[in-house]
């Protein structure tokens, strides 16, 4: 469905399309995993310059690999470790310009050079949205603002 929608010229315009189409991609009647899978596919299509996008979900004080688009990934991350574990533990978005300079970075894909992680917590599900890029310093305040809005939309479908 979304591959027929042409991408726009700017990052902001593509993020606006994400925010426009995300509520129509998600459904309160669908399984949580289905919603996460469709959201990761939508993000993967509209965000340029990325090599991995997906979710890690909290269970028993660990983050477990959820739906994603990209190469094989780490299946479990301890809360407080790596970019995902740090973001989740501190309940704040983490933008990493160069993953090789991040203390304790967990290299699931050696091609990844920068990363953004947005945590979310609801009554039914908690975890992080993780997006990697093979480009150093790929993510900025624009990415953070729009991805945090996207996660807020997601949370309304997880209640």
WOBELSUL-V314282 format. One record per backbone hydrogen bond with DSSP energy under -1.0 kcal/mol. NH is the residue of the N-H (numbers start at 1). CO is the residue of the C=O. E is the energy in kcal/mol with one decimal. If there is no record, write none. Layout:
nh: {NH/NH}
co: {CO/CO}
e: {E/E}
This chain:
nh: {5/14/15/16/17/18/19/20/21/22/25/26/30/35/36/37/38/39/40/41/42/43/44/45/46/47/51/52/53/54/55/56/57/58/59/63/64/65/66/69/77/81/85/86/87/88/89/90/92/94/96/99/101/102/105/108/112/113/114/115/116/117/118/120/122/127/128/129/130/131/132/133/137/144/145/146/147/148/149/150/151/152/153/154/155/156/157/158}
co: {2/10/11/12/13/14/15/16/17/18/21/22/27/31/32/33/34/35/36/37/38/39/40/41/42/43/132/132/69/130/67/128/64/126/62/77/57/75/55/53/63/78/81/82/83/84/85/86/87/117/115/113/98/99/102/106/109/133/133/96/131/94/129/127/125/120/56/118/54/116/52/114/97/140/141/142/143/144/145/146/147/148/149/150/151/152/154/155}
e: {-1.2/-2.0/-2.5/-2.3/-1.7/-2.0/-2.5/-1.9/-2.9/-2.6/-1.2/-1.9/-1.2/-2.0/-2.5/-2.4/-2.5/-2.4/-2.4/-2.0/-2.4/-2.6/-2.4/-1.9/-2.0/-2.4/-1.9/-1.2/-2.1/-2.4/-2.0/-2.0/-3.2/-3.0/-2.6/-2.9/-3.3/-2.1/-3.2/-2.6/-2.8/-2.3/-1.4/-1.8/-2.5/-2.5/-2.3/-2.5/-1.6/-2.2/-3.2/-2.8/-2.0/-1.1/-2.0/-1.4/-1.9/-3.8/-1.9/-2.0/-2.3/-2.2/-2.5/-2.6/-1.7/-2.6/-2.5/-2.9/-3.2/-2.5/-2.6/-2.3/-3.2/-2.3/-2.6/-2.3/-2.9/-2.3/-1.6/-2.3/-2.3/-1.8/-2.0/-2.5/-2.5/-1.1/-1.8/-1.1}
